[in-house]
Amino acid sequence: MSTVEFERWQAYYELEPFGAWREDWRAALIASTMFNMWRGKNTAAAKIGDFMPKFTHEQQDVNQQLQIVEMLNAAFGGKDERVPK
C-alpha cells in the first residue's frame, strides 16, 4: 500500500468510521432502542453506552484463576480429579 493510498484510507475513516468499535456501537444503538421501546413506564431510559461492551484487563493471581476454573468445572458438571494434599 502506498503512502497516498494509506492517507486516503485515513481520510475515508474520518468520514465513515469502520471496524470493531463501530460495529459494537451500532449493536448498542439497536439494543438501547429496543430496550427503550419496550421499557416500563417507571423504568429509566437506556443510553447507548449502557449496551457497549466494557473490556477490562485486570491482573489475576494464580488463586483467582484457579477459582474461576473450579467454578467453570462445577458449572459444566466436571469432576475434580486433583489428588488431595
C-alpha positions as CSV (number, residue, x, y, z in Angstrom):
1,M,0.0,0.0,0.0
2,S,1.4,3.3,-1.0
3,T,1.6,6.3,1.3
4,V,-1.0,8.1,-0.8
5,E,-3.4,5.2,-0.6
6,F,-2.9,5.0,3.2
7,E,-3.7,8.7,3.6
8,R,-6.8,8.2,1.5
9,W,-8.0,5.4,3.8
10,Q,-7.3,7.6,6.8
11,A,-9.4,10.4,5.3
12,Y,-12.2,7.9,4.5
13,Y,-12.1,6.6,8.1
14,E,-12.6,10.1,9.4
15,L,-15.7,10.5,7.3
16,E,-17.1,6.9,7.7
17,P,-15.6,5.1,10.7
18,F,-15.4,1.3,10.4
19,G,-14.1,-1.5,12.5
20,A,-15.0,-3.4,15.6
21,W,-15.7,-0.4,17.8
22,R,-18.1,1.0,15.2
23,E,-19.9,-2.4,15.0
24,D,-20.2,-2.6,18.7
25,W,-21.7,1.0,18.7
26,R,-24.3,0.0,16.1
27,A,-25.3,-3.1,18.0
28,A,-25.6,-1.0,21.2
29,L,-27.7,1.6,19.4
30,I,-30.1,-1.1,18.3
31,A,-30.2,-2.7,21.8
32,S,-30.9,0.6,23.5
33,T,-33.6,1.5,21.0
34,M,-35.3,-1.9,21.6
35,F,-35.0,-1.5,25.3
36,N,-36.5,1.9,25.3
37,M,-39.4,0.8,23.1
38,W,-40.4,-1.9,25.5
39,R,-39.4,-0.4,28.9
40,G,-42.0,0.1,31.6
41,K,-43.4,3.5,32.5
42,N,-41.3,3.7,35.7
43,T,-38.1,2.5,34.1
44,A,-35.4,5.0,33.2
45,A,-34.4,5.2,29.5
46,A,-31.3,3.4,28.5
47,K,-28.3,5.1,26.8
48,I,-26.2,3.6,24.0
49,G,-23.3,3.4,26.5
50,D,-25.3,1.1,28.7
51,F,-25.0,-1.6,26.0
52,M,-21.4,-1.0,24.9
53,P,-19.0,-3.8,25.9
54,K,-16.5,-2.9,28.5
55,F,-13.2,-4.7,28.4
56,T,-11.0,-4.7,31.4
57,H,-7.6,-6.1,31.8
58,E,-7.3,-6.8,35.5
59,Q,-4.4,-8.8,36.6
60,Q,-5.3,-12.1,38.2
61,D,-3.2,-14.1,40.6
62,V,-2.9,-17.9,40.5
63,N,-5.6,-18.3,43.2
64,Q,-8.1,-16.2,41.3
65,Q,-7.5,-18.1,38.1
66,L,-7.9,-21.4,40.0
67,Q,-11.1,-20.3,41.5
68,I,-12.5,-19.4,38.0
69,V,-11.5,-22.8,36.7
70,E,-13.2,-24.5,39.7
71,M,-16.4,-22.6,39.1
72,L,-16.5,-23.4,35.4
73,N,-15.7,-27.1,36.2
74,A,-18.7,-27.2,38.6
75,A,-21.0,-25.3,36.2
76,F,-20.3,-27.8,33.4
77,G,-20.7,-30.8,35.6
78,G,-17.0,-31.7,35.7
79,K,-15.3,-33.8,38.3
80,D,-12.4,-32.5,40.4
81,E,-9.7,-35.2,39.9
82,R,-7.0,-33.4,41.8
83,V,-5.2,-35.5,44.4
84,P,-5.8,-34.1,47.9
85,K,-2.7,-32.9,49.6
